[in-house]
């Protein structure tokens, strides 16, 4: 027997469900836009499924988006009613719901990007975060979006949020980590 202590894995050496507890303790981080923020208020339900189709109940979803006028918040002068950022854990169903506004067209450097929400996803089993985008089904600006245009046409549907069909302000977006209809992820 050695007198040396047995080594144990630390957070920098393994990926596990422990990060979930520290990053998602404030449920108010799901309120990206308060009721007084201008624009079309929506609820965005994000659901995550693994390669076998099972819900991922302990993922962390972060979103960052422009406001209804297509402007990202300035960290020094962000209006109190719109943060542009949200972070929520997924629950037993693999889903979480953000309160926000539908973003506007983003204009930068002479180009226009269709209304979208940037997503950063963290989960046990992943060695680093992964990124994707959420666009809105049937938005007329989709055809001219420079980022969406580099995605093969047969895969673009994996980036589209769908109206729920039941609740008028609820949009559904599904992240599939593997398999048929795997969500398109971006290498940033």
N, C-alpha and C positions, 0 to 999 in steps of 0.2 A: 504494500500500500504506500502510496505517495502522500506526503504532507501537503502537497499543492492542492488548492481548491479545484474542483471540477469546473471546466470552462462551460459557460452557458452562452447561448445566442443573445445578442443585443439587437435593438431596433435597427442598427445599421447593418446587421448581418443576415437578417431574414425578413420576410414579408409575412405579416400575420394580422389577425383581426384586432390587435391592440390599438392600431392607429385610429380606428373607427371611434373609439371612446373620446380621445382628445380633440379630434377635429370637428366633431359634430354635436357638441354639447349644447350649442345655442340654436334652438329651432327658429329663432327670429331671423337667422341668416337665409331663410327661405323666402323672406319678404323683400324681394328685389325692388319693387315699386309699392309705395304706400298709396292709399286710396286717393290722395290729392295730387298724385303725379299725373301730368297730362298724357293722353293717349288712350288707346283701346286696351283696357285691362283684361288680362287673360290669366288662367291658371295653366301651368305647364306640368303635366305628369310625365316623369321620366321613369321607365321601367327597364331593368337590366336582367338579361337571361344568359346563362352559360351555354356551352356548346351542346349540352344535352337537353336544352329547353327549360331547365330548372331556374327559378328566380334566384338572384344573388341578393341575399338579405342583409349584407353588411358592407356594401360598397359606399363610397363617398362620391357624390356628384357635385362638381363646381361649375357654375355658369358665369359667363361674363358677356355683357351685351350693350348695345347702343340703346339710347332712349327712343321714343316714338318719332323724333325728328332726325334720327340717324347719327346722333352725337354720343360718343363715349364720354362718361363722366370724367371731369378733371379732378384729380386727387386733391387739389388745393381749393377747388370751388364747386364741389359736387353738391347739387341741391339735396336737402335733407329728405325729400320725398322719393328720390331715385338713386340707388347706390350703383346699379349696373352689375353688381356681384351677388352671387348666392352660393350657399354650400349646405347640402342636406345629406343625411344618410338614407339609404334605402331600408325599407322595413321587411317584414316577413314575406310580403308579396313581391319583393324586389323593386318596389316603386317609391317615389317621393314626389311631392307636389310643390312647385314654386308659384308664388304670387308675383306677377310682373306685368309689364305692358308689352304689346307686340312692337318689336323694334322697327325703326324706319330704314330706308335705304341709306347705306353708308357710302359717303363720297370722300375718296382720298386720292390725291395725286392724279386727278383727271379721270379716274375710273369709278364706277358705281358697283357696289355689291348688294345683292338682294338682301332683304331683311333676314337676319340670321342670329343665332345665339351660339357662342363658342362654348364648348364643353370640355372639361378636364375630368377624367374618371380615374379613381383609385380603388383598388380592391386587393384582397388577399390573393396570393398566387401571381400577382403582377410584380415584376421587378422595378417598374417605373410607371408613372402615370401615362395614360393614353388620351389622345385628343380627337375630337370630332366636331361637327357643326350640326346645328338644327336649322333647317329651312322650313317654310310653311307651304304645305300643299296648295297648288293652284295659284300661287303668287305670280302675277304677271312679270315680275322682275327676274324670275328664275332663269329664263332663257339667256339673259345677258350676263349672268354672274360669272366672273373670271375664275373663281375657285371651283364652283360647281362644274364649269365647262371642262375641267381637266379630269373629272371623275367619269369613268366609262358610263355611257347612257344606261346600260342595263343594271348599274349599281346605284344610281342616283336616288332611287326610291328609298334606300336605307338611310338617307339623310333628311327625309321629310316627316315633319310632325303632321298628324292627321287630326281634324276636328273629331271630338269624341262621338258626335252624333246624338248624344243624350243631353249633355249640358252645353249650352251655347258658348260659354267662355272657357271651356276645357279643351286643351290640345294634348294629344298623346304622342309620345316619342319613345320608341323601343330601341334599346341598345342590345344587339346580339353579339356576343363575344366570339363565337365561332359558328361554323356550319352554314346551312342554307340561309341566305339573306344576312350574312355577317355584315355588321355595320361597317361603313367605310371609316377608317381611322387615318389620321394625318401624322406624318413623321415631322415633328417640329424640333 
